[in-house]
Amino acid sequence: MVRPMELMLIGCGGMGRRYVAGLSRLVGIGHEGFDGSQVRFSCLVDQVRERAQALADEVAEATGHRPAVAGSIAAGLAAAAVDGAVVASSTIAHASICAELVAAGVSILVEKPLTTDVNSGVETMRAAHAAGVVLAVAENVRREPVNRWARSVLRSGRLGRPRFVLDQVFTGADAIQLTPWRHRAESGGLLLDVAVHNADVLEYLLGPVAAVLGGITRLEEPIRRRASTMTVGSSAFYDRFTPELPETVEADADDVLAALLSFTGGAVGQWVQHQAAHGLRRAERTIWCAAGSIELPPDRSGSLPRVTLDGAVVGREELAALADPDDGPAWSLPPVEAGLWGDARTVAGAGDFAYIDGTLVAIELADFVTAVRGGGTPEVDAATGLRAMALVEAVARAGRDGGPVVPAEFGRARP
């Protein structure tokens, strides 16, 4: 019998609601070590008490246990047992929240990006390492089955060496993207908040970026407006807060990124993150290799990939086998992930955005709980999260200073 893992959730807005959905998914599969008696939210923290109370009601309905509610971390630590904390607040508060939790000896799962800039993120990582606490960054897109599968396919060598990747997103128009702070430079800005997903997945699939050969970031929409319908897939979790949005927001953070990347493995990449695109919306991630190509579906869409090998499209029933190594056991998802998706060899997790998103958050929580219990390193530790941030910052530097820019390296910090 595993001792119950008591988690504090800090931030009870839209992202906090997503963590409640994720925990509900995790405890619902009944996997050993992760049922409702073995991991739960013991306390919710938010400066707006009504938000915390409302989310506590959701937790109680979903899990049968109502957590304590507090207006500060200190009050939460006094009100309930806490083995780890999930930080789902605005990015501008991440550094100070993590500092308080580290001082209290509490392990942390913090939403991406880790902080508002690489330098403060490095300070946070070093403090956690010195204190001996786990510091994990919530990076969920890499955990989709299609990306787990694609990484294994590329490593199998069946498609040959990767040569080129095209990763591009066009969306956003002039709408406020979920919350006003995403459009402010003091909070790290819209690009840092969303482009770290793409940066992380690119390196997860293709290995480290050796250099940003050229790039630019810029601001296209200095005035953001409250839209009647948000263009972001996760908007359903934030809908109750939409009436609180101002009619307009003055944006001072860049909303467009374009870059040419060189990977250590020899591939070249074109990366576009256009969060101010009017008209046609598009999300594409395609990898061309020496013998074929993989077209990956939009993130959290549940769609199947398309593989072209030797001039022919691979049938859906043959996709999983492409990931099997020539020697060793057949490819499969880890046990908890297999339980959540219902199939150890699924290539794409089926369901609508909310279901897929909740499942990915559940995987993050399971990974964090496992690292805390065992004193190990989470899949996305602080160094890995910083690497994605550094790649975004490298594109901005390339545009500002010109010439190739090498993203910073951080190693892997183990508590």
BAKOLKE-307754 format. One record per residue (C-alpha): residue number from 1; x, y, z. Coordinates in pm, whole numbers, plus 50000, padded with zeros to 5 digits. Last residue first. Layout:
BEGIN
+-----+-------+-------+-------+
|   n |     x |     y |     z |
+-----+-------+-------+-------+
| NUM |     X |     Y |     Z |
...
+-----+-------+-------+-------+
end
This chain:
BEGIN
+-----+-------+-------+-------+
|   n |     x |     y |     z |
+-----+-------+-------+-------+
| 415 | 51820 | 51634 | 49320 |
| 414 | 51928 | 51557 | 48961 |
| 413 | 52009 | 51851 | 48734 |
| 412 | 52028 | 51749 | 48369 |
| 411 | 52264 | 51944 | 48148 |
| 410 | 52192 | 52312 | 48093 |
| 409 | 52295 | 52393 | 47737 |
| 408 | 52231 | 52734 | 47581 |
| 407 | 52103 | 52767 | 47225 |
| 406 | 52371 | 52845 | 46962 |
| 405 | 52294 | 53157 | 46758 |
| 404 | 52380 | 53194 | 46389 |
| 403 | 52409 | 53550 | 46251 |
| 402 | 52201 | 53856 | 46333 |
| 401 | 52183 | 54046 | 46663 |
| 400 | 51809 | 54110 | 46707 |
| 399 | 51666 | 53839 | 46485 |
| 398 | 51916 | 53581 | 46602 |
| 397 | 51858 | 53689 | 46960 |
| 396 | 51482 | 53632 | 46928 |
| 395 | 51546 | 53288 | 46777 |
| 394 | 51784 | 53207 | 47062 |
| 393 | 51521 | 53308 | 47319 |
| 392 | 51281 | 53049 | 47180 |
| 391 | 51557 | 52786 | 47187 |
| 390 | 51653 | 52884 | 47540 |
| 389 | 51297 | 52830 | 47660 |
| 388 | 51297 | 52477 | 47519 |
| 387 | 51631 | 52406 | 47691 |
| 386 | 51501 | 52550 | 48016 |
| 385 | 51229 | 52287 | 48029 |
| 384 | 51488 | 52015 | 47976 |
| 383 | 51710 | 52157 | 48252 |
| 382 | 51414 | 52191 | 48487 |
| 381 | 51315 | 51828 | 48449 |
| 380 | 51086 | 51693 | 48180 |
| 379 | 51087 | 51314 | 48227 |
| 378 | 51102 | 51353 | 48603 |
| 377 | 51426 | 51269 | 48786 |
| 376 | 51424 | 51038 | 49086 |
| 375 | 51354 | 51064 | 49457 |
| 374 | 51132 | 50757 | 49432 |
| 373 | 50809 | 50903 | 49567 |
| 372 | 50877 | 51245 | 49418 |
| 371 | 50970 | 51106 | 49076 |
| 370 | 50664 | 50876 | 49067 |
| 369 | 50433 | 51162 | 49166 |
| 368 | 50577 | 51380 | 48889 |
| 367 | 50541 | 51110 | 48622 |
| 366 | 50184 | 51036 | 48730 |
| 365 | 50098 | 51407 | 48726 |
| 364 | 50239 | 51454 | 48377 |
| 363 | 50050 | 51149 | 48252 |
| 362 | 49726 | 51284 | 48401 |
| 361 | 49791 | 51618 | 48228 |
| 360 | 49816 | 51430 | 47899 |
| 359 | 49489 | 51248 | 47972 |
| 358 | 49311 | 51571 | 48055 |
| 357 | 49429 | 51725 | 47727 |
| 356 | 49314 | 51424 | 47527 |
| 355 | 48969 | 51431 | 47688 |
| 354 | 48934 | 51809 | 47656 |
| 353 | 49049 | 51809 | 47293 |
| 352 | 48805 | 51538 | 47183 |
| 351 | 48892 | 51170 | 47192 |
| 350 | 49137 | 50921 | 47044 |
| 349 | 49501 | 50895 | 47147 |
| 348 | 49702 | 50831 | 46832 |
| 347 | 49945 | 50547 | 46761 |
| 346 | 49789 | 50305 | 47006 |
| 345 | 50025 | 50025 | 47099 |
| 344 | 49965 | 49999 | 47474 |
| 343 | 49590 | 50043 | 47429 |
| 342 | 49337 | 50190 | 47672 |
| 341 | 49471 | 50544 | 47650 |
| 340 | 49503 | 50588 | 48027 |
| 339 | 49613 | 50230 | 48090 |
| 338 | 49874 | 50246 | 47815 |
| 337 | 50004 | 50570 | 47965 |
| 336 | 50035 | 50409 | 48307 |
| 335 | 50207 | 50101 | 48160 |
| 334 | 50461 | 50280 | 47933 |
| 333 | 50357 | 50287 | 47565 |
| 332 | 50462 | 50004 | 47338 |
| 331 | 50726 | 49921 | 47080 |
| 330 | 50806 | 49553 | 47033 |
| 329 | 51082 | 49404 | 47246 |
| 328 | 51445 | 49393 | 47132 |
| 327 | 51615 | 49376 | 46795 |
| 326 | 51487 | 49529 | 46471 |
| 325 | 51307 | 49794 | 46676 |
| 324 | 50929 | 49825 | 46649 |
| 323 | 50814 | 50178 | 46562 |
| 322 | 50706 | 50089 | 46207 |
| 321 | 50496 | 49811 | 46359 |
| 320 | 50254 | 50067 | 46502 |
| 319 | 50178 | 50211 | 46158 |
| 318 | 50087 | 49888 | 45978 |
| 317 | 49712 | 49887 | 46055 |
| 316 | 49692 | 50250 | 45942 |
| 315 | 49826 | 50165 | 45598 |
| 314 | 50160 | 50313 | 45490 |
| 313 | 50132 | 50557 | 45199 |
| 312 | 50350 | 50456 | 44904 |
| 311 | 50657 | 50615 | 44741 |
| 310 | 50911 | 50403 | 44922 |
| 309 | 50762 | 50509 | 45254 |
| 308 | 50494 | 50775 | 45309 |
| 307 | 50365 | 50798 | 45663 |
| 306 | 50049 | 50987 | 45759 |
| 305 | 49979 | 51044 | 46126 |
| 304 | 49643 | 50962 | 46284 |
| 303 | 49415 | 51223 | 46436 |
| 302 | 49352 | 51266 | 46810 |
| 301 | 49363 | 51645 | 46771 |
| 300 | 49584 | 51708 | 47074 |
| 299 | 49860 | 51865 | 46864 |
| 298 | 49784 | 51891 | 46493 |
| 297 | 49858 | 51566 | 46306 |
| 296 | 50210 | 51445 | 46221 |
| 295 | 50313 | 51401 | 45858 |
| 294 | 50598 | 51149 | 45853 |
| 293 | 50826 | 51113 | 45550 |
| 292 | 51022 | 50856 | 45353 |
| 291 | 51359 | 50708 | 45260 |
| 290 | 51618 | 50975 | 45349 |
| 289 | 51385 | 51148 | 45594 |
| 288 | 51125 | 51424 | 45564 |
| 287 | 50954 | 51533 | 45885 |
| 286 | 50620 | 51714 | 45882 |
| 285 | 50465 | 51919 | 46163 |
| 284 | 50169 | 52130 | 46054 |
| 283 | 49912 | 52353 | 46224 |
| 282 | 49706 | 52587 | 46009 |
| 281 | 49444 | 52859 | 46042 |
| 280 | 49343 | 53047 | 45726 |
| 279 | 49217 | 53400 | 45783 |
| 278 | 49407 | 53621 | 46022 |
| 277 | 49739 | 53511 | 46171 |
| 276 | 49856 | 53680 | 46490 |
| 275 | 50002 | 53380 | 46675 |
| 274 | 50241 | 53289 | 46394 |
| 273 | 50489 | 53028 | 46517 |
| 272 | 50706 | 52933 | 46221 |
| 271 | 50990 | 52678 | 46231 |
| 270 | 51192 | 52563 | 45930 |
| 269 | 51424 | 52275 | 46012 |
| 268 | 51751 | 52125 | 45895 |
| 267 | 51860 | 51772 | 45983 |
| 266 | 52221 | 51676 | 46047 |
| 265 | 52193 | 51496 | 46381 |
| 264 | 52310 | 51807 | 46567 |
| 263 | 52008 | 51995 | 46435 |
| 262 | 52021 | 52317 | 46229 |
| 261 | 51725 | 52552 | 46255 |
| 260 | 51580 | 52824 | 46033 |
| 259 | 51346 | 53053 | 46224 |
| 258 | 51017 | 53243 | 46223 |
| 257 | 50842 | 53377 | 46534 |
| 256 | 50534 | 53602 | 46551 |
| 255 | 50349 | 53728 | 46861 |
| 254 | 50607 | 53957 | 47019 |
| 253 | 50523 | 54097 | 47363 |
| 252 | 50403 | 54456 | 47409 |
| 251 | 50028 | 54395 | 47386 |
| 250 | 49774 | 54656 | 47489 |
| 249 | 49469 | 54456 | 47590 |
| 248 | 49113 | 54522 | 47476 |
| 247 | 48757 | 54453 | 47593 |
| 246 | 48887 | 54345 | 47933 |
| 245 | 48850 | 53980 | 48032 |
| 244 | 48634 | 53897 | 48335 |
| 243 | 48346 | 53774 | 48117 |
| 242 | 48585 | 53510 | 47976 |
| 241 | 48653 | 53356 | 48320 |
| 240 | 48383 | 53087 | 48299 |
| 239 | 48509 | 53000 | 47951 |
| 238 | 48863 | 52918 | 48065 |
| 237 | 48849 | 52538 | 48058 |
| 236 | 48652 | 52547 | 47732 |
| 235 | 48929 | 52764 | 47579 |
| 234 | 49174 | 52471 | 47566 |
| 233 | 49160 | 52447 | 47187 |
| 232 | 49254 | 52813 | 47139 |
| 231 | 49066 | 53012 | 46873 |
| 230 | 48846 | 53186 | 47128 |
| 229 | 48487 | 53268 | 47038 |
| 228 | 48325 | 53599 | 47131 |
| 227 | 48665 | 53761 | 47106 |
| 226 | 48812 | 54002 | 47358 |
| 225 | 49056 | 54216 | 47167 |
| 224 | 49434 | 54239 | 47142 |
| 223 | 49598 | 54567 | 47044 |
| 222 | 49966 | 54559 | 46946 |
| 221 | 49896 | 54290 | 46682 |
| 220 | 50203 | 54217 | 46466 |
| 219 | 50483 | 54207 | 46725 |
| 218 | 50810 | 54059 | 46605 |
| 217 | 51040 | 53760 | 46626 |
| 216 | 51311 | 53679 | 46375 |
| 215 | 51539 | 53395 | 46283 |
| 214 | 51856 | 53272 | 46125 |
| 213 | 52091 | 52977 | 46158 |
| 212 | 51952 | 52885 | 46500 |
| 211 | 52219 | 52640 | 46603 |
| 210 | 52289 | 52285 | 46716 |
| 209 | 51924 | 52202 | 46786 |
| 208 | 51922 | 51895 | 47005 |
| 207 | 51755 | 51569 | 46902 |
| 206 | 51502 | 51508 | 46628 |
| 205 | 51184 | 51395 | 46802 |
| 204 | 51224 | 51534 | 47152 |
| 203 | 51413 | 51833 | 47010 |
| 202 | 51122 | 51931 | 46787 |
| 201 | 50871 | 51845 | 47060 |
| 200 | 51036 | 52078 | 47314 |
| 199 | 51062 | 52370 | 47075 |
| 198 | 50702 | 52322 | 46964 |
| 197 | 50568 | 52330 | 47319 |
| 196 | 50809 | 52613 | 47410 |
| 195 | 50632 | 52814 | 47138 |
| 194 | 50318 | 52865 | 47347 |
| 193 | 50421 | 53057 | 47660 |
| 192 | 50750 | 53191 | 47526 |
| 191 | 50572 | 53319 | 47218 |
| 190 | 50289 | 53484 | 47413 |
| 189 | 50509 | 53689 | 47641 |
| 188 | 50754 | 53625 | 47922 |
| 187 | 50525 | 53771 | 48187 |
| 186 | 50695 | 54112 | 48179 |
| 185 | 50660 | 54106 | 47799 |
| 184 | 50280 | 54122 | 47823 |
| 183 | 50051 | 53940 | 47579 |
| 182 | 50019 | 53624 | 47786 |
| 181 | 49914 | 53842 | 48081 |
| 180 | 49578 | 53916 | 47918 |
| 179 | 49447 | 53558 | 47953 |
| 178 | 49296 | 53303 | 47710 |
| 177 | 49467 | 53433 | 47394 |
| 176 | 49318 | 53781 | 47355 |
| 175 | 49210 | 53788 | 46991 |
| 174 | 49396 | 53979 | 46717 |
| 173 | 49428 | 53687 | 46474 |
| 172 | 49529 | 53383 | 46683 |
| 171 | 49634 | 53111 | 46439 |
| 170 | 49913 | 53000 | 46205 |
| 169 | 50136 | 52720 | 46333 |
| 168 | 50440 | 52578 | 46156 |
| 167 | 50691 | 52298 | 46194 |
| 166 | 50866 | 52183 | 45876 |
| 165 | 51136 | 51926 | 45939 |
| 164 | 51421 | 51828 | 45708 |
| 163 | 51678 | 51551 | 45671 |
| 162 | 51590 | 51274 | 45916 |
| 161 | 51812 | 50968 | 45852 |
| 160 | 51636 | 50672 | 45696 |
| 159 | 51264 | 50597 | 45716 |
| 158 | 51315 | 50256 | 45873 |
| 157 | 51590 | 50392 | 46100 |
| 156 | 51426 | 50263 | 46416 |
| 155 | 51505 | 50591 | 46591 |
| 154 | 51269 | 50785 | 46366 |
| 153 | 50993 | 50532 | 46427 |
| 152 | 51054 | 50543 | 46803 |
| 151 | 51025 | 50922 | 46814 |
| 150 | 50714 | 50902 | 46597 |
| 149 | 50545 | 50658 | 46838 |
| 148 | 50596 | 50870 | 47149 |
| 147 | 50486 | 51169 | 46940 |
| 146 | 50168 | 50998 | 46822 |
| 145 | 50101 | 50870 | 47173 |
| 144 | 50090 | 51227 | 47304 |
| 143 | 50351 | 51276 | 47577 |
| 142 | 50562 | 51524 | 47376 |
| 141 | 50265 | 51765 | 47393 |
| 140 | 50258 | 51775 | 47775 |
| 139 | 50540 | 51987 | 47909 |
| 138 | 50471 | 52047 | 48278 |
| 137 | 50817 | 52126 | 48414 |
| 136 | 50945 | 51916 | 48703 |
| 135 | 51147 | 52029 | 49005 |
| 134 | 51213 | 51751 | 49258 |
| 133 | 51358 | 51871 | 49588 |
| 132 | 51715 | 51833 | 49713 |
| 131 | 51745 | 52189 | 49842 |
| 130 | 52055 | 52259 | 49634 |
| 129 | 51887 | 52118 | 49323 |
| 128 | 51576 | 52327 | 49382 |
| 127 | 51785 | 52644 | 49422 |
| 126 | 51988 | 52564 | 49110 |
| 125 | 51675 | 52512 | 48900 |
| 124 | 51517 | 52838 | 49023 |
| 123 | 51834 | 53034 | 48947 |
| 122 | 51848 | 52877 | 48598 |
| 121 | 51486 | 52976 | 48539 |
| 120 | 51563 | 53334 | 48639 |
| 119 | 51829 | 53345 | 48369 |
| 118 | 51616 | 53165 | 48109 |
| 117 | 51327 | 53409 | 48117 |
| 116 | 50969 | 53441 | 48245 |
| 115 | 50985 | 53125 | 48456 |
| 114 | 50946 | 52748 | 48405 |
| 113 | 50749 | 52796 | 48084 |
| 112 | 50566 | 52571 | 48129 |
| 111 | 50354 | 52481 | 48429 |
| 110 | 50540 | 52392 | 48745 |
| 109 | 50551 | 52050 | 48910 |
| 108 | 50726 | 52114 | 49240 |
| 107 | 50878 | 51931 | 49536 |
| 106 | 50828 | 52098 | 49875 |
| 105 | 51123 | 52170 | 50104 |
| 104 | 50967 | 52487 | 50249 |
| 103 | 51239 | 52703 | 50096 |
| 102 | 51177 | 52524 | 49766 |
| 101 | 50807 | 52612 | 49790 |
| 100 | 50877 | 52980 | 49851 |
|  99 | 51131 | 52998 | 49568 |
|  98 | 50892 | 52816 | 49334 |
|  97 | 50621 | 53073 | 49403 |
|  96 | 50862 | 53363 | 49346 |
|  95 | 50987 | 53224 | 49016 |
|  94 | 50644 | 53120 | 48888 |
|  93 | 50461 | 53448 | 48956 |
|  92 | 50513 | 53605 | 48612 |
|  91 | 50409 | 53277 | 48453 |
|  90 | 50046 | 53307 | 48564 |
|  89 | 49948 | 53038 | 48814 |
|  88 | 49930 | 52662 | 48762 |
|  87 | 50201 | 52553 | 49006 |
|  86 | 50146 | 52194 | 49120 |
|  85 | 50288 | 52127 | 49467 |
|  84 | 50427 | 51818 | 49632 |
|  83 | 50408 | 51628 | 49960 |
|  82 | 50163 | 51865 | 50131 |
|  81 | 49963 | 51789 | 50446 |
|  80 | 49691 | 52048 | 50496 |
|  79 | 49597 | 52380 | 50657 |
|  78 | 49938 | 52512 | 50761 |
|  77 | 50091 | 52444 | 50420 |
|  76 | 49790 | 52614 | 50260 |
|  75 | 49824 | 52920 | 50480 |
|  74 | 50189 | 52954 | 50385 |
|  73 | 50109 | 52906 | 50016 |
|  72 | 49849 | 53182 | 50027 |
|  71 | 49473 | 53232 | 49997 |
|  70 | 49377 | 52888 | 50120 |
|  69 | 49119 | 52618 | 50047 |
|  68 | 49122 | 52265 | 50189 |
|  67 | 49053 | 51981 | 49951 |
|  66 | 48715 | 51812 | 49904 |
|  65 | 48745 | 51438 | 49842 |
|  64 | 48492 | 51240 | 49635 |
|  63 | 48713 | 51255 | 49327 |
|  62 | 48521 | 51441 | 49057 |
|  61 | 48250 | 51608 | 49267 |
|  60 | 48494 | 51700 | 49544 |
|  59 | 48745 | 51833 | 49293 |
|  58 | 48478 | 52043 | 49123 |
|  57 | 48365 | 52185 | 49460 |
|  56 | 48727 | 52268 | 49540 |
|  55 | 48735 | 52453 | 49205 |
|  54 | 48450 | 52678 | 49314 |
|  53 | 48609 | 52742 | 49653 |
|  52 | 48944 | 52826 | 49496 |
|  51 | 48786 | 53066 | 49251 |
|  50 | 48582 | 53233 | 49526 |
|  49 | 48898 | 53277 | 49732 |
|  48 | 49068 | 53495 | 49471 |
|  47 | 49429 | 53483 | 49596 |
|  46 | 49436 | 53118 | 49501 |
|  45 | 49558 | 52804 | 49675 |
|  44 | 49393 | 52461 | 49664 |
|  43 | 49481 | 52200 | 49928 |
|  42 | 49493 | 51822 | 49969 |
|  41 | 49472 | 51738 | 49600 |
|  40 | 49484 | 51361 | 49572 |
|  39 | 49709 | 51057 | 49528 |
|  38 | 49686 | 50717 | 49694 |
|  37 | 49324 | 50691 | 49808 |
|  36 | 49191 | 50813 | 49473 |
|  35 | 49389 | 50558 | 49276 |
|  34 | 49743 | 50618 | 49157 |
|  33 | 49974 | 50365 | 49318 |
|  32 | 49841 | 50066 | 49125 |
|  31 | 49638 | 50186 | 48828 |
|  30 | 49271 | 50242 | 48907 |
|  29 | 49197 | 50411 | 48572 |
|  28 | 48989 | 50684 | 48740 |
|  27 | 49269 | 50813 | 48961 |
|  26 | 49454 | 50944 | 48656 |
|  25 | 49155 | 51081 | 48464 |
|  24 | 49030 | 51270 | 48770 |
|  23 | 49381 | 51403 | 48827 |
|  22 | 49389 | 51536 | 48473 |
|  21 | 49047 | 51701 | 48494 |
|  20 | 49154 | 51871 | 48817 |
|  19 | 49475 | 51975 | 48646 |
|  18 | 49277 | 52129 | 48360 |
|  17 | 49071 | 52329 | 48611 |
|  16 | 49395 | 52473 | 48750 |
|  15 | 49492 | 52577 | 48399 |
|  14 | 49166 | 52768 | 48361 |
|  13 | 49192 | 52948 | 48692 |
|  12 | 49258 | 52794 | 49032 |
|  11 | 49627 | 52873 | 49077 |
|  10 | 49840 | 52676 | 49322 |
|   9 | 49739 | 52310 | 49357 |
|   8 | 49881 | 52140 | 49668 |
|   7 | 49930 | 51765 | 49638 |
|   6 | 49908 | 51494 | 49902 |
|   5 | 50052 | 51159 | 49795 |
|   4 | 49879 | 50884 | 49990 |
|   3 | 50121 | 50622 | 50128 |
|   2 | 50154 | 50330 | 49887 |
|   1 | 50000 | 50000 | 50000 |
+-----+-------+-------+-------+
end
